[in-house]
Amino acid sequence: MGQYFRKWLEKEKLITKNYQPLNDEIRFYSNSMQRTIATAKFFSAGLFPVANTNIEYHMNLNTMDPVFTPQFTFMNDEYKEAAIKEINNLFSDKIKSLEENYKLLEEVIDLKDSKDYKESKITEFKADDTIYDFKNFNEPKMSGSLKLACSVSDALVLQYYEEKDEYKAAFNHNLSYNDWEKIAKIKDVYGDVLFTAPSVAYNVSNPLLREINNELENDNRKFSFLCGHDSNIGSVLKALDVLDYNLPKAIEKTTPIGSKVVFSL
C-alpha cells in the first residue's frame, strides 16, 4: 500500500523519486498498539524507502491512545438514553434481519458440535438479545449474540483474505461468494450499531477529527499518515456525513481490512 501511494504521489508531482522530507514535511502518527505501529512502519517503508521515517506514538506499547480510542468524551443520563433510542430506531430491524446470517455462521463453525454448546455455556445466536453499555471515557459496548457473532465473523473474514483455499478458510465448508458476504455482514452491522449512530459518531470521533483538522491546517505538512482502527474510520465517515459507497471485490461493505481514508488538500 505504501508503494501504491508513492507511485500516486510521484505521478501527481507531489514528491520526487527517492524523496527525503525536510523538517516536519511528513508525519506518521500511530495508535500505540503493536499492529498499528507495524502498519505505519511498513507503510512508510513502501512510501519513503530511503527516508528512515520516524513512527510517532504517545503511549506505552499496547496501550490505547485517547486520540485513536473511539470512546465517549461526553456522557450524562439524558444523552445516554437518547443515543440508545437512536441506535434502536436506526438498527433494530437490521439486527433482526441477521437471523439467516447467524444460522450460516453456526453451520460454518459447527456450533452444535462444540463443547461449550453441549455444556450449555453458549446457545444459538439470537437476534433480540443485544444490551448496550455506555459510560464516559469508555468505548461503546454491547453484550449478546451480535458481539460474539462479530468476533467469529471477524476471524472468518481474516481467514477468507489470508487463506488461498476458501474451503479451508471456511473450516471445510463449501461457501459461495454470497455466503461470505453474509458472514462479513455480521461484522459490518456490529460496527455500524456501535459507532455510526450520528450522536455516537460525533462524540467518539471528536479527538481524531481535531487531529485531522490540525494536520490539514499545518502549512508545512506535505503528507500525514494517521494509523488507527476500523472503528475510527466508521465513526469519522459518519461524523462527516460521507455518502454510502461500494468497494469492489470486498466481502465487507463498510470498513474492509486495509481501508484507507484519504483527504486531499
Sequence and secondary structure as in RCSB ss.txt:
>XXXX:A:sequence
MGQYFRKWLEKEKLITKNYQPLNDEIRFYSNSMQRTIATAKFFSAGLFPVANTNIEYHMNLNTMDPVFTPQFTFM
NDEYKEAAIKEINNLFSDKIKSLEENYKLLEEVIDLKDSKDYKESKITEFKADDTIYDFKNFNEPKMSGSLKLAC
SVSDALVLQYYEEKDEYKAAFNHNLSYNDWEKIAKIKDVYGDVLFTAPSVAYNVSNPLLREINNELENDNRKFSF
LCGHDSNIGSVLKALDVLDYNLPKAIEKTTPIGSKVVFSL
>XXXX:A:secstr
 HHHHHHHHHHTTSS TT    TTSEEEEE SSHHHHHHHHHHHHHHSTTS    B  SSTT   TTT    S  
 HHHHHHHHHHHHHHHHHHHHTTHHHHHHHHHHTTGGGSHHHHTTSS    SS  EEE  TTS  EEESHHHHHH
HHHHHHHHHHHH S HHHHTTS    HHHHHHHHHHHHHHHHHHH SHHHHHHHTHHHHHHHHHHHT TT SEEE
EE  HHHHHHHHHHTT      TT S SSS TT       
